[in-house]
């Protein structure tokens, strides 16, 4: 059973905007395809014919037409903003984790590891939960390598230590 054609009446000012958009230069491919689909639908072609000429599916062409009919040209051409994923850490949590890593490691540990940082961040209630990959990405974004003694600024007894090459840790 064939589908009924989507009744669409594109306004003249919208057709003018479509023509302007197509002449404007660089645009996203999906926006151009949607504009071309609307222009062809306004010319009287059916959704399957438009879909075949633009290598889209008939369903996509019908969705473009329905979005135009219900919400206008902008809704037909452009996608709505998506919420995206919430950031894992807020800025204060990032600062607290970095400050924790700048301090000495827990008793009985020689240095910080990514797993230890994740474990201690939860234990010290800096964050409700965190994975080691999230910690690794945070440290990498700050160009921070706490497992290297020469890369961490510490106060106190560790500040005057020399590395194996005879240079002081602060001048490397």
N, C-alpha and C positions, 0 to 999 in steps of 0.2 A: 504494500500500500504506500503510495507516494505521500510525502508531506505537503501540507499546504504552503504556498509561498509566504514568506514573511512580508507583510505589508509595511513598506517603508517609504516615507516622503521626506527627503533631505531638503532642508531649507536652502534658499539661494545663498544666504550669507555663510552657511556652513560649507556649501560647495566651494565658495570663494576661499574660505579658510583652508580647505583641503588642497585646493590648487596652489595656494601660497605655500603651504607646508611642503608640498611635493617639489616646488621650485626652489625652496629655501637653501638646499644644500645638504649637509650632513645631518642625518636623522637616524634614529634607531630603526633597524630593519622591521621589527614587528609593528612599529608605528606607521611606517610607510605601507606595509601590507594591509593594515587595517584601513588606512585612508583610501588605498586603491579599492579595497572591497566595498567600502561605503560608496565610492564614486560609481563603481560598476552596478551596485544594487540600485542606486538612484537612476541609473540609465535603463533600468527595467530588466536586467538579467536576474535569473533565479540563483538561489544559493548554491546549488550543485554546479552551475556553469561558472559562477565566480570562483568557487573552490577549485575547480579544475584548472582555470586559467592562472590562478595565483599559487597553486600547489598548497592549498590549505584544505582542511577538512570542511565538509558541509556544516557540521556542528559549530565549528569556529566561526564561520561566516554568519550563521544564524545568531550566535551569541553576540557578535559585533552589532548586528542589526537590532537585537533586543536591547542591548545597552544603549544604543543611540536613541531608540524610541522611548526608553524609560528615563534616561538620565542625561541625554544630550551628547554633543560632539566630544567634549573632553573625556567623558566616561567611556566612550566607544574607542577612542584612540589610545588613551593612557591607562595604565593599571593604577589601582589604588595603592597608597603607601602601606607596606606591610609592617607589622609591629617589630618583627625581628626578635632575636633571642636577647634576653636580659643579660647584661654583663655579669660575669661571675663575681667580681670584686667591685666594690665602690672605692672611691679614692682614699677614704680613711682606712679601709681594710688593707689596701695596697701599701699605704705608708706604714701601717703597724707591722705588716709582715716584713717589709724591707728593714725597718728599725730592729726587729727581732733578729734578723739575719746579720745585721751589723754588729750585734753584741756577741758575746762568747757563746759557744755551743753549750748544750746541757752538760751537766756533770757526767764524767765518764766518756765523753765523746771528744775526739780530736778536732773535728770540723763538721760543718753543716753539710748535709746531703739533701737532695730534693725530697726524698721520702721523709727524712727527719723534719724538714721544714713543714711539710704538709701535716705530719703527725703533731708537731708542737703547735702549729697554728690552731688546730682544733682543740688540743688539750688546754691551751691558754685562752681559749674562747675568743680568738681574734676573728674567726669565721665559724659559721655553724658546721659546714663541711667543705672539704676541698680535696681534689685529686692531685696526684703528683704532677700530672701533665699541666694542669692549670698553674701550679707553682712554677714549673719549668718555663712556661710561656711568660709569666710575670717577670721572672728573673732575666730571661732573655731580652725582654722589651726594655729592661733597664741596663742591659749590657753588664750584668752582675754575675760573678762567678764565685760564690762564697766558699767553694771547696778549695779554691786557691788562696793560700794565706797571703800572697803578695797582692791580691786584688781587693782585699777588704781593709777598710780603714778602721783600726781599733785603737782605743786609748789604753794606756796602762802598760803592763809588762810586755805585751806583744809588739808594741810600737818600736822598740829598739832592736828587735831581732834582725839578724842578717840572713840573707838567703844562702844557698849552697854556692853561689857564684861570687860571694864576697862583697856584694853590694847591699846597701840597706834596703829594706822592703819598701820604703817610701819613695825611693828614686828609680824604681824599675819601670 
